[in-house]
Amino acid sequence: MIAEWREGMSTGDAEIDSQHRELLRRLNDLLQGVRALKGSEEIGKLLWFLKGYVRKHFRAEEELQLNCGFPGYLAHKAEHEAFYLEVKRLESLYAAQGASTVVIVSAIHAMCDWLRNHFKQTDKSMIEFVRQVAASMV
């Protein structure tokens, strides 16, 4: 594996962590495809996956936030919406250019930024809040 899951990436929520692991696996598939000169095959698979992933994953996170009264909900939701727009942009680029180097590199860059900035930081702080709320209910 090129991109590996590390425990420091864990939010502590099994469903969210499972979804993050799958996202990382899909990025890894693209990176391995690029190494094997098969990036053009993998980029279409990644974009197809992302189309469904962002809806399902974001809905799960946002529901969790609303249920526990997370004060950062609107900012978190705005990050989700920005990434959704990035996925749509990548899909449009792919539709216009096919599996070009620009599309593949843009997708890798977007995914790495998302993984580094959103789920390693934003999601972790959200889960910490959720845990505090759960602990106070015991």
MODELLER restraints for C-alpha pairs under 7 A, 6 or more apart:
rsr = mdl.restraints
at = mdl.atoms
rsr.add(forms.Gaussian(group=physical.xy_distance, feature=features.Distance(at['CA:1:A'], at['CA:28:A']), mean=6.57, stdev=0.5))
rsr.add(forms.Gaussian(group=physical.xy_distance, feature=features.Distance(at['CA:2:A'], at['CA:28:A']), mean=6.02, stdev=0.5))
rsr.add(forms.Gaussian(group=physical.xy_distance, feature=features.Distance(at['CA:3:A'], at['CA:24:A']), mean=6.86, stdev=0.5))
rsr.add(forms.Gaussian(group=physical.xy_distance, feature=features.Distance(at['CA:3:A'], at['CA:28:A']), mean=5.52, stdev=0.5))
rsr.add(forms.Gaussian(group=physical.xy_distance, feature=features.Distance(at['CA:5:A'], at['CA:21:A']), mean=6.71, stdev=0.5))
rsr.add(forms.Gaussian(group=physical.xy_distance, feature=features.Distance(at['CA:9:A'], at['CA:120:A']), mean=5.48, stdev=0.5))
rsr.add(forms.Gaussian(group=physical.xy_distance, feature=features.Distance(at['CA:10:A'], at['CA:17:A']), mean=6.00, stdev=0.5))
rsr.add(forms.Gaussian(group=physical.xy_distance, feature=features.Distance(at['CA:11:A'], at['CA:17:A']), mean=6.25, stdev=0.5))
rsr.add(forms.Gaussian(group=physical.xy_distance, feature=features.Distance(at['CA:11:A'], at['CA:123:A']), mean=6.60, stdev=0.5))
rsr.add(forms.Gaussian(group=physical.xy_distance, feature=features.Distance(at['CA:11:A'], at['CA:124:A']), mean=4.96, stdev=0.5))
rsr.add(forms.Gaussian(group=physical.xy_distance, feature=features.Distance(at['CA:11:A'], at['CA:127:A']), mean=5.84, stdev=0.5))
rsr.add(forms.Gaussian(group=physical.xy_distance, feature=features.Distance(at['CA:12:A'], at['CA:127:A']), mean=6.94, stdev=0.5))
rsr.add(forms.Gaussian(group=physical.xy_distance, feature=features.Distance(at['CA:19:A'], at['CA:57:A']), mean=6.90, stdev=0.5))
rsr.add(forms.Gaussian(group=physical.xy_distance, feature=features.Distance(at['CA:26:A'], at['CA:46:A']), mean=6.29, stdev=0.5))
rsr.add(forms.Gaussian(group=physical.xy_distance, feature=features.Distance(at['CA:29:A'], at['CA:42:A']), mean=6.83, stdev=0.5))
rsr.add(forms.Gaussian(group=physical.xy_distance, feature=features.Distance(at['CA:30:A'], at['CA:39:A']), mean=6.03, stdev=0.5))
rsr.add(forms.Gaussian(group=physical.xy_distance, feature=features.Distance(at['CA:30:A'], at['CA:42:A']), mean=5.16, stdev=0.5))
rsr.add(forms.Gaussian(group=physical.xy_distance, feature=features.Distance(at['CA:30:A'], at['CA:43:A']), mean=6.28, stdev=0.5))
rsr.add(forms.Gaussian(group=physical.xy_distance, feature=features.Distance(at['CA:33:A'], at['CA:39:A']), mean=4.53, stdev=0.5))
rsr.add(forms.Gaussian(group=physical.xy_distance, feature=features.Distance(at['CA:33:A'], at['CA:42:A']), mean=6.07, stdev=0.5))
rsr.add(forms.Gaussian(group=physical.xy_distance, feature=features.Distance(at['CA:40:A'], at['CA:99:A']), mean=4.78, stdev=0.5))
rsr.add(forms.Gaussian(group=physical.xy_distance, feature=features.Distance(at['CA:43:A'], at['CA:99:A']), mean=6.63, stdev=0.5))
rsr.add(forms.Gaussian(group=physical.xy_distance, feature=features.Distance(at['CA:43:A'], at['CA:104:A']), mean=6.27, stdev=0.5))
rsr.add(forms.Gaussian(group=physical.xy_distance, feature=features.Distance(at['CA:47:A'], at['CA:91:A']), mean=6.58, stdev=0.5))
rsr.add(forms.Gaussian(group=physical.xy_distance, feature=features.Distance(at['CA:54:A'], at['CA:84:A']), mean=6.54, stdev=0.5))
rsr.add(forms.Gaussian(group=physical.xy_distance, feature=features.Distance(at['CA:58:A'], at['CA:80:A']), mean=6.56, stdev=0.5))
rsr.add(forms.Gaussian(group=physical.xy_distance, feature=features.Distance(at['CA:62:A'], at['CA:77:A']), mean=6.98, stdev=0.5))
rsr.add(forms.Gaussian(group=physical.xy_distance, feature=features.Distance(at['CA:65:A'], at['CA:73:A']), mean=6.19, stdev=0.5))
rsr.add(forms.Gaussian(group=physical.xy_distance, feature=features.Distance(at['CA:68:A'], at['CA:130:A']), mean=6.37, stdev=0.5))
rsr.add(forms.Gaussian(group=physical.xy_distance, feature=features.Distance(at['CA:68:A'], at['CA:133:A']), mean=6.73, stdev=0.5))
rsr.add(forms.Gaussian(group=physical.xy_distance, feature=features.Distance(at['CA:70:A'], at['CA:129:A']), mean=6.91, stdev=0.5))
rsr.add(forms.Gaussian(group=physical.xy_distance, feature=features.Distance(at['CA:90:A'], at['CA:103:A']), mean=6.78, stdev=0.5))
rsr.add(forms.Gaussian(group=physical.xy_distance, feature=features.Distance(at['CA:90:A'], at['CA:107:A']), mean=6.76, stdev=0.5))
rsr.add(forms.Gaussian(group=physical.xy_distance, feature=features.Distance(at['CA:93:A'], at['CA:103:A']), mean=6.44, stdev=0.5))
rsr.add(forms.Gaussian(group=physical.xy_distance, feature=features.Distance(at['CA:94:A'], at['CA:103:A']), mean=6.10, stdev=0.5))
